[in-house]
Amino acid sequence: MPRRFALLPRCAAALLLAWAAAAAAAPPLAPALQAELEAAVQAYDGGQVDRARAAFESLARRGVPAAQHNLALMHLLGEMPRPDRGVARQLLLQSARGGFVTAQVALARGFENGDFGERDLAEAHRWYELAATAGSVEAQVAMGTAHYLGRGLPRDAARALHWYRQAAQAGEVGAMYLLASMYEQGDGVSQDLRLARYWYAQAAAAGDEAAPGKVKELERRLAAPPG
């Protein structure tokens, strides 16, 4: 399989607090709490870190998953008076258990990278699978890659194909290319050059630079007489 397994960022800093505030993962908040959360994110974006921190702490104590997630990231990014990775882990656990998919992904990434101490791939993949099932494209790619490489999970090309297909259907261009390659090679699925061409074409339309060449190659193969 060619190239591209590192499809998405692995650093906690790559997650935007504003994204966490908008993610429709946990149960919807009451309008007043949602307004508080949005004001806290705006304060953070405006450089008012102390104000944002106080607001996130207040919301986190009241069980708001997005605030727990954002506060955890502030610990991981060293933006707290006494940053504590153990506290960050506990906050992410609370947020993830509250159904906040963004936190489930961040928690999985932390266990995968050893951000909370020793790496724990079993725990990482437990959270990735929950997030992937809930629709996280990053988690779907992570699950597909883990199964394809046998990295922390049994090597299972069929399961890898399942998760790459989910991510591809959600518009992830790297997953489109990988899915096409698996159909082309008959890896985890019966070889299907027409489906391979379809997904290479989708990847090309989404901006993948290598995919147009693969589309032309498969068109030639499909047009060739049998034998």
C-alpha positions as CSV (number, residue, x, y, z in Angstrom):
1,M,0.0,0.0,0.0
2,P,1.5,3.4,-1.0
3,R,2.4,6.3,1.3
4,R,0.0,8.2,3.5
5,F,-0.8,6.7,6.9
6,A,-0.2,10.0,8.8
7,L,-3.3,11.6,7.4
8,L,-4.3,13.8,10.3
9,P,-2.4,15.8,13.0
10,R,-1.3,14.0,16.1
11,C,-0.5,17.0,18.3
12,A,-3.0,18.2,21.0
13,A,-2.2,21.7,19.9
14,A,-3.7,21.0,16.5
15,L,-7.2,20.9,18.1
16,L,-8.9,24.2,18.1
17,L,-10.9,25.2,21.2
18,A,-13.5,26.8,18.9
19,W,-14.0,23.4,17.2
20,A,-14.7,21.8,20.5
21,A,-17.3,24.4,21.4
22,A,-19.1,23.7,18.1
23,A,-18.9,19.9,17.9
24,A,-22.3,18.3,18.0
25,A,-21.2,15.3,19.9
26,A,-22.4,15.5,23.5
27,P,-26.1,16.1,24.3
28,P,-27.1,19.7,23.4
29,L,-26.6,22.3,26.1
30,A,-29.2,24.6,27.6
31,P,-29.1,28.0,25.8
32,A,-27.6,29.8,28.8
33,L,-24.8,27.2,29.1
34,Q,-24.2,27.3,25.4
35,A,-23.9,31.1,25.5
36,E,-21.4,30.9,28.4
37,L,-19.3,28.3,26.5
38,E,-19.3,30.5,23.3
39,A,-18.3,33.5,25.3
40,A,-15.4,31.6,26.9
41,V,-14.2,30.4,23.5
42,Q,-14.4,34.0,22.2
43,A,-12.3,35.2,25.2
44,Y,-9.7,32.5,24.5
45,D,-9.6,33.4,20.8
46,G,-9.2,37.1,21.8
47,G,-6.2,36.3,23.9
48,Q,-8.0,36.6,27.2
49,V,-6.6,33.4,28.5
50,D,-7.2,34.0,32.2
51,R,-10.9,34.9,31.6
52,A,-11.4,31.9,29.4
53,R,-9.7,29.6,31.9
54,A,-12.0,30.8,34.7
55,A,-15.1,30.3,32.5
56,F,-14.0,26.8,31.4
57,E,-13.3,25.9,35.0
58,S,-16.8,27.0,36.1
59,L,-18.5,25.2,33.2
60,A,-16.4,22.1,33.8
61,R,-17.5,21.9,37.4
62,R,-21.1,21.9,36.1
63,G,-20.4,19.0,33.9
64,V,-20.1,20.6,30.5
65,P,-18.1,18.2,28.3
66,A,-16.8,20.8,25.8
67,A,-15.5,22.9,28.7
68,Q,-13.8,19.9,30.3
69,H,-12.2,19.1,27.0
70,N,-11.0,22.7,26.5
71,L,-9.6,22.9,30.0
72,A,-7.8,19.7,29.4
73,L,-6.1,21.1,26.3
74,M,-5.1,24.2,28.3
75,H,-3.3,21.9,30.7
76,L,-1.6,20.0,27.8
77,L,-0.6,23.3,26.1
78,G,0.9,24.7,29.3
79,E,-1.7,27.5,29.6
80,M,-2.6,26.8,33.2
81,P,-0.8,28.2,36.3
82,R,0.2,24.6,37.2
83,P,-0.2,22.5,34.1
84,D,-0.9,18.9,35.0
85,R,-1.1,16.0,32.5
86,G,-2.8,13.9,35.1
87,V,-5.6,16.5,35.5
88,A,-5.8,16.8,31.7
89,R,-6.3,13.0,31.4
90,Q,-9.1,13.1,34.1
91,L,-10.8,16.0,32.4
92,L,-10.7,14.3,29.0
93,L,-12.1,11.1,30.6
94,Q,-15.0,13.1,32.0
95,S,-15.7,14.8,28.7
96,A,-15.4,11.5,26.7
97,R,-17.7,9.7,29.1
98,G,-20.1,12.5,28.6
99,G,-20.3,11.6,24.9
100,F,-18.1,14.4,23.6
101,V,-16.5,12.8,20.5
102,T,-13.8,15.4,20.2
103,A,-12.6,14.5,23.7
104,Q,-12.7,10.8,22.8
105,V,-10.3,11.4,19.9
106,A,-8.0,13.6,22.0
107,L,-8.0,10.9,24.8
108,A,-7.2,8.2,22.2
109,R,-4.4,10.3,20.8
110,G,-3.0,10.9,24.2
111,F,-2.9,7.2,25.1
112,E,-1.4,6.5,21.7
113,N,1.4,9.1,22.0
114,G,2.1,8.5,25.7
115,D,1.0,12.0,26.6
116,F,-0.3,10.7,30.0
117,G,2.7,8.5,30.7
118,E,3.4,5.1,29.1
119,R,1.7,4.5,25.7
120,D,-1.4,2.3,26.0
121,L,-2.6,1.3,22.5
122,A,-5.4,-0.9,23.8
123,E,-6.9,2.0,25.6
124,A,-6.2,4.3,22.6
125,H,-8.1,2.0,20.3
126,R,-11.0,1.6,22.7
127,W,-11.6,5.3,22.5
128,Y,-10.8,5.6,18.8
129,E,-13.5,2.9,18.1
130,L,-16.1,4.7,20.1
131,A,-15.3,8.0,18.3
132,A,-15.2,6.2,14.9
133,T,-18.6,4.6,15.5
134,A,-19.9,8.1,16.4
135,G,-18.7,9.5,13.1
136,S,-15.2,10.9,13.7
137,V,-13.3,10.8,10.5
138,E,-9.9,11.0,12.3
139,A,-10.8,8.1,14.5
140,Q,-12.1,6.1,11.5
141,V,-8.7,6.6,9.7
142,A,-6.9,5.7,12.9
143,M,-8.8,2.4,13.2
144,G,-8.3,1.6,9.6
145,T,-4.6,2.2,9.8
146,A,-4.3,0.2,13.1
147,H,-6.0,-2.8,11.5
148,Y,-4.1,-2.4,8.2
149,L,-0.7,-2.3,9.9
150,G,-1.5,-4.6,12.8
151,R,-0.5,-1.7,15.1
152,G,-2.1,-2.4,18.5
153,L,-4.9,-4.4,16.9
154,P,-4.9,-7.6,14.9
155,R,-4.0,-7.1,11.3
156,D,-7.3,-7.3,9.5
157,A,-7.5,-5.9,6.0
158,A,-11.3,-6.3,5.8
159,R,-11.7,-4.2,9.0
160,A,-9.2,-1.7,7.7
161,L,-11.3,-1.4,4.5
162,H,-14.5,-1.0,6.5
163,W,-13.1,2.0,8.4
164,Y,-11.4,3.6,5.4
165,R,-14.7,3.3,3.5
166,Q,-16.4,5.1,6.3
167,A,-13.9,7.9,6.2
168,A,-13.9,8.1,2.4
169,Q,-17.7,8.4,2.3
170,A,-17.3,11.3,4.8
171,G,-15.0,13.0,2.3
172,E,-11.5,12.2,3.7
173,V,-9.3,12.3,0.6
174,G,-6.5,10.1,1.9
175,A,-9.0,7.4,2.8
176,M,-10.4,7.6,-0.7
177,Y,-7.0,6.9,-2.1
178,L,-6.3,4.0,0.3
179,L,-9.7,2.5,-0.3
180,A,-9.1,2.7,-4.1
181,S,-5.8,1.0,-3.6
182,M,-7.3,-1.8,-1.6
183,Y,-10.0,-2.4,-4.3
184,E,-7.2,-2.3,-7.0
185,Q,-5.1,-4.9,-5.2
186,G,-7.9,-7.0,-3.8
187,D,-6.7,-6.4,-0.3
188,G,-9.3,-7.3,2.2
189,V,-11.9,-7.5,-0.5
190,S,-12.4,-9.0,-3.9
191,Q,-10.5,-7.1,-6.6
192,D,-12.8,-4.6,-8.3
193,L,-11.1,-2.3,-10.8
194,R,-14.2,-0.3,-11.4
195,L,-14.7,0.5,-7.7
196,A,-10.9,1.3,-7.6
197,R,-11.3,3.7,-10.5
198,Y,-14.3,5.3,-8.8
199,W,-12.5,6.0,-5.6
200,Y,-9.4,7.2,-7.4
201,A,-11.6,9.6,-9.3
202,Q,-13.2,10.8,-6.1
203,A,-9.7,11.4,-4.6
204,A,-8.7,13.2,-7.7
205,A,-11.7,15.4,-7.6
206,A,-10.9,16.2,-3.9
207,G,-7.4,17.3,-4.9
208,D,-5.2,14.3,-4.5
209,E,-2.2,14.8,-6.8
210,A,-1.4,11.1,-7.6
211,A,-5.0,10.0,-8.1
212,P,-5.5,11.4,-11.7
213,G,-2.7,9.2,-12.9
214,K,-4.2,6.1,-11.3
215,V,-7.6,6.9,-12.9
216,K,-5.9,7.0,-16.4
217,E,-4.1,3.8,-15.6
218,L,-7.2,1.9,-14.6
219,E,-9.2,3.3,-17.6
220,R,-6.5,1.7,-19.8
221,R,-6.7,-1.6,-17.9
222,L,-10.5,-1.7,-18.0
223,A,-10.5,-0.9,-21.7
224,A,-8.0,-3.6,-22.6
225,P,-9.4,-6.8,-24.1
226,P,-9.5,-9.8,-21.7
227,G,-6.7,-12.2,-21.7
